[in-house]
């Protein structure tokens, strides 16, 4: 059974919106290396519509630029969207109908983990159905004071264990949590 890993950026005060304004300065070679390692040890991406469109446009334009970009372009991408019909980015597949059921089916297949980058709404949908096994929360040394939080108010309580930490020279701390359910 495959795991689902959420890898997402957050400010110190838990904000996740407008990352282009605060996270980009921290995307250095060390961060790219971490992302590349994660992707090289996974079998696919789970993406919402917005992230699919942003990643797709950016990655296709930069093909051949780095192992990270080449990996993201070549690996399977599973897209949760009710509005997209034609997926132009290579190796992309639409998850139609019940997204949690579709992801549960993907998890049952043999192979390496599936990674979700960002995709707050998709993450919440999968969280509600106990489909997330790991969180890799990239805490950036920035306080915004306002904006959208990583977790919505009223989210169901979920027990997690901190299993690893990585601190990049930029000051970003990557906290790796596992669901207690995934450990059992």
LUMDREN-711560 format. One line per 10 residues: number of its first residue (from 1); their letters; for each residue x, y, z of N, C-alpha, C, O. Coordinates in Angstrom, 3 decimals. Example, Ala and Ser with C-alpha at 12.3 -4.5 7.8 and 13.67 -1.06 7.14 Angstrom:
1	AS	13.190 -5.690 7.800 12.300 -4.500 7.800 13.200 -3.300 7.800 14.236 -3.319 8.465 ~ 12.850 -2.250 7.080 13.670 -1.060 7.140 12.900 0.030 7.870 13.409 1.138 8.039;
END
This chain:
1	XXXXXXXXXX	0.835 -1.176 0.000 0.000 0.000 0.000 0.889 1.253 0.000 1.848 1.346 0.767 ~ 0.556 2.202 -0.865 1.329 3.437 -0.954 0.877 4.452 0.094 -0.273 4.449 0.532 ~ 1.806 5.314 0.481 1.503 6.403 1.387 1.140 7.654 0.594 1.480 7.784 -0.582 ~ 0.445 8.567 1.260 0.224 9.905 0.737 1.002 10.858 1.644 0.823 10.865 2.862 ~ 1.873 11.668 1.022 2.696 12.631 1.740 2.295 14.033 1.308 2.310 14.352 0.120 ~ 1.936 14.865 2.273 1.679 16.283 2.015 2.979 17.033 2.276 3.556 16.914 3.357 ~ 3.440 17.795 1.307 4.607 18.650 1.464 4.151 20.067 1.148 3.775 20.372 0.016 ~ 4.187 20.925 2.155 3.631 22.257 1.941 4.394 23.321 2.706 4.984 23.059 3.754 ~ 4.369 24.516 2.166 5.007 25.670 2.787 4.027 26.359 3.720 2.829 26.429 3.445 ~ 4.559 26.871 4.839 3.748 27.603 5.800 4.639 28.653 6.466 5.844 28.450 6.621;
11	XXXXXXXXXX	4.038 29.768 6.854 4.776 30.771 7.610 4.802 30.345 9.076 4.105 29.408 9.466 ~ 5.594 31.024 9.877 5.669 30.694 11.294 4.306 30.816 11.977 4.024 30.102 12.939 ~ 3.458 31.729 11.476 2.124 31.875 12.060 1.066 31.055 11.322 -0.130 31.318 11.453 ~ 1.506 30.058 10.543 0.588 29.079 9.960 -0.131 29.497 8.698 -1.130 28.875 8.337 ~ 0.338 30.531 8.008 -0.336 31.017 6.790 0.194 30.303 5.556 1.365 29.930 5.487 ~ -0.700 30.119 4.577 -0.318 29.379 3.374 -0.634 30.104 2.077 -0.307 29.598 1.004 ~ -1.252 31.258 2.141 -1.601 31.924 0.893 -0.503 32.888 0.443 0.356 33.301 1.222 ~ -0.567 33.224 -0.828 0.381 34.158 -1.441 1.836 33.756 -1.238 2.685 34.592 -0.929 ~ 2.117 32.455 -1.417 3.484 31.977 -1.145 4.520 32.626 -2.047 5.684 32.743 -1.665 ~ 4.114 33.049 -3.240 5.080 33.684 -4.126 5.668 34.944 -3.494 6.763 35.365 -3.869;
21	XXXXXXXXXX	4.965 35.548 -2.548 5.436 36.776 -1.908 6.403 36.530 -0.750 7.185 37.418 -0.412 ~ 6.368 35.352 -0.140 7.229 35.124 1.028 8.080 33.858 0.949 9.079 33.761 1.663 ~ 7.727 32.895 0.120 8.470 31.630 0.102 9.566 31.576 -0.956 10.595 30.930 -0.757 ~ 9.349 32.245 -2.068 10.298 32.160 -3.182 11.732 32.500 -2.781 12.654 31.824 -3.238 ~ 11.964 33.526 -1.943 13.361 33.812 -1.571 14.068 32.643 -0.870 15.298 32.609 -0.818 ~ 13.315 31.704 -0.343 13.896 30.572 0.381 14.077 29.332 -0.501 14.602 28.316 -0.044 ~ 13.650 29.413 -1.747 13.782 28.273 -2.655 15.186 28.251 -3.261 15.377 28.575 -4.433 ~ 16.143 27.869 -2.453 17.530 27.814 -2.884 17.901 26.397 -3.316 17.039 25.521 -3.377 ~ 19.165 26.173 -3.613 19.631 24.861 -4.073 19.364 23.763 -3.045 19.051 22.629 -3.407 ~ 19.488 24.103 -1.775 19.259 23.130 -0.703 17.788 22.684 -0.684 17.496 21.501 -0.511;
31	XXXXXXXXXX	16.871 23.635 -0.864 15.438 23.314 -0.911 15.119 22.479 -2.139 14.358 21.515 -2.054 ~ 15.688 22.837 -3.268 15.454 22.083 -4.501 15.974 20.658 -4.351 15.342 19.716 -4.829 ~ 17.117 20.491 -3.692 17.674 19.156 -3.469 16.723 18.308 -2.621 16.513 17.132 -2.918 ~ 16.152 18.892 -1.575 15.190 18.173 -0.727 13.966 17.765 -1.549 13.516 16.621 -1.479 ~ 13.434 18.707 -2.325 12.278 18.404 -3.181 12.610 17.290 -4.178 11.806 16.386 -4.404 ~ 13.794 17.367 -4.765 14.205 16.366 -5.751 14.277 14.980 -5.116 13.796 14.008 -5.698 ~ 14.870 14.883 -3.931 14.950 13.597 -3.229 13.558 13.039 -2.953 13.313 11.847 -3.139 ~ 12.650 13.906 -2.510 11.285 13.457 -2.240 10.636 12.911 -3.512 10.017 11.847 -3.493 ~ 10.779 13.637 -4.602 10.158 13.194 -5.861 10.800 11.925 -6.417 10.109 11.080 -6.986 ~ 12.102 11.789 -6.260 12.787 10.599 -6.767 12.365 9.344 -6.014 12.514 8.228 -6.511;
41	XXXXXXXXXX	11.834 9.542 -4.805 11.389 8.417 -3.994 9.867 8.345 -3.900 9.313 7.863 -2.913 ~ 9.208 8.832 -4.941 7.748 8.772 -4.996 7.308 8.377 -6.403 8.076 8.445 -7.364 ~ 6.046 7.963 -6.488 5.514 7.470 -7.756 4.572 8.426 -8.473 4.193 8.171 -9.615 ~ 4.192 9.510 -7.832 3.268 10.410 -8.497 2.902 11.587 -7.633 3.188 11.631 -6.436 ~ 2.255 12.545 -8.281 1.775 13.742 -7.600 0.263 13.731 -7.545 -0.393 13.302 -8.494 ~ -0.292 14.197 -6.445 -1.716 14.459 -6.321 -1.855 15.971 -6.327 -1.256 16.658 -5.500 ~ -2.644 16.491 -7.259 -2.740 17.936 -7.418 -4.179 18.394 -7.529 -5.022 17.705 -8.104 ~ -4.452 19.559 -6.973 -5.709 20.234 -7.225 -5.592 21.030 -8.514 -4.507 21.129 -9.088 ~ -6.687 21.591 -8.968 -6.695 22.310 -10.244 -5.708 23.472 -10.271 -4.926 23.591 -11.214 ~ -5.731 24.327 -9.256 -4.862 25.509 -9.264 -3.391 25.125 -9.297 -2.621 25.665 -10.091;
51	XXXXXXXXXX	-3.002 24.194 -8.436 -1.604 23.778 -8.391 -1.211 23.091 -9.689 -0.099 23.284 -10.181 ~ -2.112 22.290 -10.249 -1.846 21.646 -11.542 -1.552 22.696 -12.610 -0.591 22.565 -13.367 ~ -2.373 23.725 -12.667 -2.186 24.753 -13.698 -0.887 25.528 -13.490 -0.169 25.804 -14.451 ~ -0.580 25.880 -12.245 0.644 26.634 -11.953 1.877 25.774 -12.212 2.792 26.197 -12.918 ~ 1.904 24.577 -11.647 3.047 23.684 -11.829 3.211 23.305 -13.300 4.327 23.299 -13.822 ~ 2.105 22.992 -13.964 2.171 22.555 -15.361 2.772 23.596 -16.268 3.665 23.286 -17.057 ~ 2.305 24.823 -16.174 2.829 25.898 -17.030 4.307 26.133 -16.753 5.110 26.246 -17.679 ~ 4.658 26.205 -15.486 6.029 26.479 -15.091 6.965 25.328 -15.461 8.052 25.565 -15.988 ~ 6.561 24.097 -15.196 7.439 22.942 -15.424 7.632 22.644 -16.902 8.733 22.290 -17.325 ~ 6.577 22.781 -17.689 6.726 22.523 -19.126 7.668 23.531 -19.770 8.440 23.174 -20.660;
61	XXXXXXXXXX	7.613 24.773 -19.335 8.485 25.818 -19.882 9.945 25.566 -19.523 10.843 25.971 -20.261 ~ 10.186 24.902 -18.404 11.546 24.736 -17.885 12.088 23.316 -18.081 13.067 22.936 -17.438 ~ 11.469 22.541 -18.953 11.892 21.169 -19.204 13.390 21.126 -19.533 13.892 21.936 -20.311 ~ 14.090 20.163 -18.923 15.514 19.994 -19.165 16.400 20.870 -18.295 17.625 20.800 -18.394 ~ 15.803 21.687 -17.451 16.549 22.634 -16.625 17.176 21.995 -15.388 18.244 22.416 -14.943 ~ 16.512 20.980 -14.833 17.043 20.352 -13.621 16.407 18.972 -13.443 15.359 18.692 -14.025 ~ 17.042 18.107 -12.636 16.436 16.796 -12.359 15.054 16.926 -11.708 14.170 16.111 -11.973 ~ 14.862 17.939 -10.865 13.563 18.171 -10.213 12.480 18.437 -11.261 11.416 17.819 -11.234 ~ 12.757 19.351 -12.171 11.774 19.694 -13.216 11.532 18.489 -14.116 10.385 18.196 -14.454 ~ 12.584 17.790 -14.507 12.416 16.621 -15.379 11.593 15.533 -14.697 10.757 14.891 -15.333;
71	XXXXXXXXXX	11.831 15.329 -13.407 11.072 14.310 -12.663 9.598 14.692 -12.572 8.719 13.860 -12.796 ~ 9.338 15.946 -12.244 7.956 16.392 -12.100 7.218 16.300 -13.437 6.026 15.996 -13.469 ~ 7.919 16.560 -14.530 7.296 16.468 -15.851 6.989 15.023 -16.244 5.959 14.751 -16.861 ~ 7.878 14.102 -15.889 7.718 12.725 -16.355 6.833 11.858 -15.473 6.256 10.883 -15.954 ~ 6.714 12.194 -14.189 5.986 11.312 -13.278 4.473 11.445 -13.461 3.998 12.469 -13.954 ~ 3.717 10.422 -13.068 2.253 10.514 -13.125 1.734 11.625 -12.218 2.212 11.821 -11.101 ~ 0.746 12.341 -12.732 0.098 13.406 -11.989 -1.393 13.100 -11.955 -2.026 12.941 -12.999 ~ -1.950 13.018 -10.753 -3.368 12.710 -10.564 -4.041 13.998 -10.104 -3.689 14.559 -9.067 ~ -5.006 14.458 -10.881 -5.564 15.785 -10.698 -7.011 15.712 -10.224 -7.859 15.077 -10.851 ~ -7.273 16.385 -9.090 -8.630 16.489 -8.559 -9.229 17.797 -9.053 -8.830 18.876 -8.616;
81	XXXXXXXXXX	-10.188 17.697 -9.966 -10.827 18.898 -10.499 -12.181 18.548 -11.074 -12.356 17.508 -11.709 ~ -13.134 19.430 -10.844 -14.459 19.248 -11.464 -14.590 20.112 -12.704 -15.557 19.975 -13.453 ~ -13.617 21.016 -12.937 -13.717 21.927 -14.080 -12.779 21.573 -15.229 -13.098 21.845 -16.386 ~ -11.638 20.974 -14.933 -10.709 20.599 -16.012 -11.229 19.362 -16.738 -11.724 18.424 -16.113 ~ -11.115 19.374 -18.025 -11.518 18.202 -18.816 -10.342 17.657 -19.625 -10.142 16.445 -19.699 ~ -9.571 18.554 -20.226 -8.433 18.153 -21.044 -7.141 18.486 -20.304 -6.831 19.653 -20.060 ~ -6.410 17.460 -19.958 -5.150 17.643 -19.250 -4.013 17.559 -20.260 -3.760 16.503 -20.838 ~ -3.335 18.675 -20.464 -2.311 18.764 -21.506 -0.917 18.388 -21.031 -0.063 18.048 -21.850 ~ -0.672 18.441 -19.753 0.646 18.141 -19.221 0.858 16.634 -19.280 -0.005 15.870 -18.848 ~ 1.986 16.204 -19.807 2.243 14.785 -20.016 2.017 13.950 -18.754 2.309 14.382 -17.639;
91	XXXXXXXXXX	1.500 12.769 -18.961 1.303 11.776 -17.902 0.355 12.253 -16.799 0.533 11.910 -15.631 ~ -0.660 13.051 -17.177 -1.647 13.559 -16.224 -2.946 12.787 -16.346 -3.372 12.426 -17.443 ~ -3.571 12.539 -15.198 -4.796 11.752 -15.148 -5.808 12.455 -14.251 -5.474 12.866 -13.140 ~ -7.011 12.591 -14.716 -8.059 13.236 -13.945 -8.680 12.236 -12.973 -9.037 11.124 -13.362 ~ -8.805 12.635 -11.715 -9.526 11.816 -10.742 -10.981 12.240 -10.850 -11.353 13.325 -10.403 ~ -11.784 11.403 -11.430 -13.183 11.766 -11.656 -14.068 11.234 -10.539 -13.779 10.205 -9.928 ~ -15.143 11.954 -10.288 -16.103 11.503 -9.283 -15.618 11.767 -7.875 -15.142 12.862 -7.574 ~ -15.733 10.789 -7.022 -15.394 10.890 -5.607 -13.872 10.875 -5.443 -13.236 9.829 -5.574 ~ -13.297 12.046 -5.156 -11.845 12.162 -5.073 -11.257 11.304 -3.947 -10.295 10.578 -4.194 ~ -11.796 11.357 -2.716 -11.224 10.486 -1.681 -11.260 9.003 -2.071 -10.309 8.273 -1.790;
101	XXXXXXXXXX	-12.325 8.556 -2.704 -12.394 7.153 -3.142 -11.340 6.878 -4.212 -10.724 5.813 -4.221 ~ -11.136 7.830 -5.106 -10.114 7.677 -6.145 -8.724 7.606 -5.555 -7.901 6.802 -5.992 ~ -8.453 8.447 -4.557 -7.137 8.432 -3.912 -6.966 7.154 -3.092 -5.880 6.576 -3.073 ~ -8.019 6.710 -2.418 -7.944 5.448 -1.667 -7.577 4.302 -2.604 -6.794 3.426 -2.239 ~ -8.134 4.307 -3.795 -7.823 3.265 -4.781 -6.355 3.360 -5.224 -5.681 2.339 -5.362 ~ -5.863 4.585 -5.446 -4.457 4.772 -5.821 -3.530 4.288 -4.704 -2.480 3.706 -4.976 ~ -3.916 4.526 -3.451 -3.103 4.090 -2.315 -3.001 2.574 -2.245 -1.992 2.049 -1.773 ~ -4.021 1.862 -2.703 -4.014 0.405 -2.653 -3.050 -0.217 -3.655 -2.659 -1.375 -3.511 ~ -2.668 0.554 -4.671 -1.742 0.041 -5.678 -0.342 -0.079 -5.079 0.017 0.681 -4.180 ~ 0.447 -1.030 -5.576 1.824 -1.138 -5.070 2.657 0.031 -5.566 2.359 0.636 -6.596;
111	XXXXXXXXXX	3.697 0.333 -4.820 4.603 1.375 -5.269 5.025 2.322 -4.173 4.777 2.099 -2.988 ~ 5.665 3.374 -4.602 6.186 4.385 -3.694 5.098 5.421 -3.383 4.020 5.392 -3.977 ~ 5.386 6.331 -2.450 4.380 7.322 -2.042 3.907 8.236 -3.168 4.556 8.390 -4.203 ~ 2.746 8.834 -2.913 2.191 9.889 -3.745 2.361 11.183 -2.958 2.141 11.203 -1.747 ~ 2.748 12.259 -3.630 3.056 13.517 -2.970 2.031 14.573 -3.355 1.651 14.697 -4.520 ~ 1.594 15.326 -2.363 0.746 16.498 -2.576 1.578 17.716 -2.230 2.071 17.831 -1.109 ~ 1.741 18.632 -3.185 2.385 19.913 -2.903 1.289 20.948 -2.726 0.465 21.150 -3.618 ~ 1.283 21.604 -1.569 0.271 22.636 -1.331 -1.118 22.028 -1.348 -1.406 21.112 -0.577 ~ -1.980 22.528 -2.217 -3.328 21.979 -2.435 -4.121 21.863 -1.142 -4.537 20.767 -0.765 ~ -4.332 22.972 -0.467 -5.004 22.989 0.840 -6.370 22.317 0.794 -6.685 21.518 1.676;
121	XXXXXXXXXX	-7.185 22.619 -0.204 -8.534 22.031 -0.270 -8.462 20.521 -0.468 -9.201 19.777 0.178 ~ -7.585 20.062 -1.348 -7.411 18.631 -1.566 -6.899 17.968 -0.286 -7.355 16.887 0.087 ~ -5.954 18.623 0.378 -5.423 18.080 1.628 -6.549 17.900 2.649 -6.628 16.864 3.311 ~ -7.411 18.898 2.777 -8.505 18.802 3.745 -9.481 17.689 3.389 -9.975 16.988 4.272 ~ -9.755 17.527 2.124 -10.650 16.461 1.690 -10.076 15.092 2.049 -10.806 14.208 2.495 ~ -8.786 14.922 1.856 -8.142 13.642 2.167 -7.971 13.457 3.672 -8.064 12.336 4.172 ~ -7.722 14.542 4.393 -7.616 14.488 5.850 -8.922 13.990 6.468 -8.903 13.172 7.388 ~ -10.043 14.477 5.970 -11.353 14.070 6.480 -11.606 12.578 6.310 -12.433 12.007 7.020 ~ -10.903 11.941 5.376 -11.095 10.517 5.101 -9.892 9.670 5.529 -9.739 8.536 5.076 ~ -9.040 10.220 6.397 -7.866 9.498 6.917 -6.971 8.939 5.816 -6.504 7.804 5.912;
131	XXXXXXXXXX	-6.732 9.725 4.777 -5.934 9.252 3.648 -4.523 9.838 3.606 -3.759 9.545 2.686 ~ -4.171 10.660 4.588 -2.831 11.258 4.609 -1.983 10.525 5.640 -2.371 10.363 6.796 ~ -0.818 10.088 5.187 0.083 9.322 6.049 1.195 10.167 6.651 1.629 9.917 7.776 ~ 1.659 11.168 5.906 2.762 12.013 6.366 2.520 13.458 5.967 1.897 13.753 4.947 ~ 3.032 14.341 6.801 3.046 15.770 6.493 4.492 16.231 6.563 5.203 15.925 7.520 ~ 4.917 16.958 5.562 6.224 17.612 5.590 5.938 19.109 5.518 5.709 19.670 4.446 ~ 5.960 19.719 6.661 5.579 21.118 6.786 6.850 21.969 6.769 7.685 21.873 7.669 ~ 6.983 22.796 5.744 8.127 23.674 5.575 7.832 24.993 6.281 7.187 25.870 5.706 ~ 8.289 25.141 7.500 8.026 26.354 8.271 9.069 27.411 7.906 10.266 27.248 8.145 ~ 8.566 28.501 7.318 9.435 29.595 6.880 9.537 30.654 7.978 8.559 30.919 8.677;
141	XXXXXXXXXX	10.709 31.255 8.132 10.912 32.251 9.179 10.297 33.608 8.808 10.989 34.620 8.697 ~ 8.987 33.588 8.624 8.232 34.770 8.218 6.921 34.764 8.999 6.303 33.712 9.165 ~ 6.497 35.924 9.475 5.191 36.072 10.108 4.390 37.035 9.250 4.830 38.156 8.995 ~ 3.196 36.597 8.794 2.351 37.457 7.956 1.302 38.210 8.769 0.971 39.351 8.445 ~ 0.780 37.587 9.813 -0.213 38.248 10.636 -1.631 38.185 10.108 -2.568 38.570 10.808 ~ -1.804 37.712 8.897 -3.142 37.544 8.324 -3.035 36.590 7.140 -1.945 36.310 6.641 ~ -4.172 36.108 6.710 -4.195 35.212 5.556 -4.791 33.863 5.898 -5.218 33.619 7.026 ~ -4.810 32.999 4.914 -5.394 31.670 5.040 -4.465 30.758 5.840 -3.260 30.713 5.591 ~ -5.032 30.039 6.793 -4.263 29.103 7.619 -4.171 27.744 6.940 -5.024 27.382 6.130 ~ -3.131 27.000 7.277 -2.951 25.662 6.718 -4.157 24.783 7.021 -4.679 24.101 6.138;
151	XXXXXXXXXX	-4.595 24.804 8.276 -5.737 23.984 8.656 -6.943 24.875 8.904 -6.848 25.903 9.575 ~ -8.064 24.469 8.359 -9.313 25.205 8.531 -9.799 25.062 9.963 -9.530 24.060 10.626 ~ -10.518 26.073 10.434 -11.164 25.957 11.739 -12.126 24.778 11.708 -12.824 24.557 10.718 ~ -12.153 24.032 12.792 -13.085 22.914 12.899 -12.578 21.602 12.326 -13.308 20.611 12.308 ~ -11.316 21.583 11.850 -10.778 20.327 11.326 -10.770 19.289 12.451 -10.550 19.608 13.619 ~ -11.015 18.060 12.065 -11.058 16.954 13.018 -9.686 16.746 13.659 -8.656 16.800 12.987 ~ -9.695 16.513 14.951 -8.448 16.266 15.674 -7.764 15.033 15.098 -8.403 14.008 14.865 ~ -6.457 15.143 14.870 -5.671 14.058 14.296 -4.357 13.957 15.067 -3.642 14.949 15.210 ~ -4.045 12.787 15.552 -2.799 12.575 16.301 -1.655 12.307 15.330 -1.752 11.459 14.443 ~ -0.580 13.046 15.521 0.601 12.909 14.670 1.836 12.770 15.537 1.859 13.226 16.680;
161	XXXXXXXXXX	2.855 12.141 14.992 4.142 12.037 15.671 5.206 12.704 14.822 5.277 12.477 13.615 ~ 6.035 13.529 15.454 7.169 14.135 14.776 8.230 13.058 14.600 8.729 12.514 15.585 ~ 8.581 12.741 13.343 9.531 11.660 13.092 10.864 12.142 12.539 11.843 11.396 12.538 ~ 10.906 13.397 12.066 12.172 13.916 11.557 12.075 15.429 11.433 10.995 15.991 11.253 ~ 13.225 16.067 11.532 13.320 17.505 11.273 14.543 17.746 10.403 15.571 17.084 10.540 ~ 14.404 18.696 9.520 15.510 19.135 8.683 15.501 20.649 8.719 14.479 21.275 8.439 ~ 16.624 21.234 9.059 16.720 22.689 9.067 17.666 23.087 7.940 18.832 22.692 7.921 ~ 17.153 23.866 7.014 17.960 24.339 5.895 18.754 25.571 6.318 18.369 26.269 7.256 ~ 19.847 25.834 5.636 20.683 26.986 6.000 19.942 28.309 5.839 20.359 29.316 6.411 ~ 18.859 28.330 5.075 18.043 29.535 4.895 17.200 29.849 6.123 16.628 30.934 6.224;
171	XXXXXXXXXX	17.118 28.898 7.064 16.288 29.078 8.248 14.951 28.364 8.153 14.187 28.370 9.118 ~ 14.649 27.752 7.022 13.414 26.978 6.869 13.580 25.665 7.635 14.584 24.968 7.488 ~ 12.581 25.343 8.453 12.579 24.082 9.201 11.520 23.174 8.594 10.345 23.536 8.526 ~ 11.937 21.998 8.155 11.007 21.029 7.588 10.683 20.025 8.684 11.543 19.265 9.129 ~ 9.431 20.040 9.106 8.962 19.151 10.167 8.210 18.001 9.527 7.227 18.214 8.817 ~ 8.666 16.790 9.772 8.040 15.609 9.184 7.213 14.884 10.251 7.741 14.380 11.242 ~ 5.919 14.850 10.015 4.996 14.195 10.932 4.385 12.986 10.261 4.110 13.007 9.061 ~ 4.172 11.932 11.029 3.444 10.755 10.537 2.144 10.621 11.306 2.068 10.882 12.506 ~ 1.135 10.208 10.577 -0.131 9.878 11.210 0.073 8.632 12.048 0.716 7.680 11.604 ~ -0.461 8.630 13.243 -0.336 7.428 14.085 -1.010 6.236 13.428 -0.582 5.097 13.612;
181	XXXX	-2.049 6.492 12.670 -2.748 5.433 11.942 -1.825 4.809 10.902 -1.859 3.596 10.696 ~ -1.008 5.619 10.250 -0.099 5.119 9.221 1.012 4.251 9.813 1.548 3.378 9.130 ~ 1.353 4.483 11.061 2.414 3.729 11.710 1.961 2.332 12.123 2.764 1.403 12.215 ~ 0.659 2.202 12.369 0.117 0.946 12.870 -0.040 -0.025 11.789 -0.487 -1.147 12.026;
END
